[in-house]
Amino acid sequence: MSASRSSGTTDALGPEEGPEGRPEPPEAQADGPAVIPGSELLAALLDGMDAALCAFDAGGTVTHWNREAERILGWSAAEAVGRPGFAGWAVRRADADEVQGRLMAVMGGPGRQVHEFALLRKDGGRVLVRTQSAGVRGADGKPAGVYCAFSEVHAQIDLERAIALSEALFEDASWGVVLVDVDLRPTVVNAHAARALGSGRTALLGRPLGELIVQGVEDLEGALQHVLAAGEPPAPVELWVTLRTAEGSRRRCWRSGFMRLASPLAEEPVPLGVGWLFQDITEAKLAAQDADRARFRSNQLHRASHSAAECEDPMEAATTSLDYALAGFADHALIDLVAGERLVRAAATPSDAPGPCLPVAGGGIPLRYAHGHPALQAVDRTGSVRATAGAGAPGEWATGRQWPADSVHALCAVLRSRGRTLGVVTFLRSAHRAAFERPDAVYAESVADRVAASVDLHQALRAGSSPSGV
């Protein structure tokens, strides 16, 4: 059954009428394709709407009623069309006059009006609806009726909440929100995400992520591709990335969540892209890493002290302390002791493979360190010195300083005991490790203090005197 009665307004949408007032059949029309009759077209349009819709003529009689209205209230179009208003069937009689008056009041005025009413379902239940009504004018410009679109209030509120949430996410959210299309390019970026990515909101749109992220883009794009293909991961993902900014590269850690976006209008889920939400947790991650590193190093120092205490030879105690210090810290370690105006190599780890720090066989030959060597600087300054190979040939840089050829980062810590400089301990890292930083120097100095105490005892015993009597 059609969702509307046949009327002049409805028929005006149809094809030209024949001589008897009926639409001409398609074969009788001279030009153009067959045209759907106006009443059937209007009925199909009304029934396909997502919102419930009804209409009244100027006298208040229901003229149109679509399927969404039937779904909400339970009354079919055949039961609704032709009734004089809502009284007694869609509205309680006590409320009918007020409801009808508010609906019909819009007929003579401009614009739309929004109201909330409690309507009756066919089964006797009540449902609160929000209506938008507007007047309809005839061909002569005079008021001809009213149309009213309505939906359940909770559904309307859900929609408004969804819209409000969307606007809040893309304006005021305290975490980054980016919508990425199926080609993995940003289509919407909120203010927080733009700041995190170091660019303007519009400047990011449509650009490949690889233009913004120097390192880590493969992991991010891999996560996005997984979401498009298989769905959301079960838990947030922590991604380390390096960003390209005007101030240089910045390494950040983002805790990221992903949601696959699909069109609600398609019968089958059609992917529209991925919603990517992230928070910058770099400071928290670095703090956690620093705490873990500090705990590990403290434990290593504790173990080194216990092992060194069991060594009969003080020099063995010194090398044992270095062996424990190397774990997770450096690749090589050297002990150079002061001998007059020069330094002499006393112990070292193997230069060609991992191994323990051992005394150098046949030691005693002074090292030919050039002026400005980091070890000599440490002795002169009575403090730690850090050095890193330049962009040239790191092998030449290392061998020129008499260090293993794979060394690219160095940290020299002076050995001090009883107010005297005994020598230098040098820690070396290869290219797969980061350069030494200030916290590393503090740890190296702690190790150097223990090594210096053992070296001092070793020298005192060789000289035939007790350290306490020196």
Secondary structure, DSSP 8 states (H G I E B T S, - for coil): --SB---HHHHTTS--B-TTSSB--GGG-SSS-----HHHHHHHHHHT-SSEEEEEETTSBEEEE-HHHHHHH---HHHHTT-BSSBTTTB-HHHHHHHHHHHHGGGGSSSEEEEEEEEE-TTS-EEEEEEEEEEEE-TTSSEEEEEEEEEEHHHHHHHHHHHHHHHHHTTT-SSEEEEE-TTS-EEEE-HHHHHHHTS-TTTTTT--GGGTEEESHHHHHHHHHHHHHH---SS-EEEEEEEEETTEEEEEEEEEEEEEEE-TTSSS--EEEEEEEEEE-HHHHHHHHHHHHHHHHHHHHHHHHHHHHT-SSHHHHHHHHHHHHHTTT-SEEEEEEEETTEEEEEEE--SSS----EE-TT---B----TT-HHHHHHHHTS-EEEE--SS-HHHHHHTTTS-TTEEEEEEEEEEETTEEEEEEEEEEETTS----HHHHHHHHHHHHHHHHHHHHHHHHHTTS-GGG-
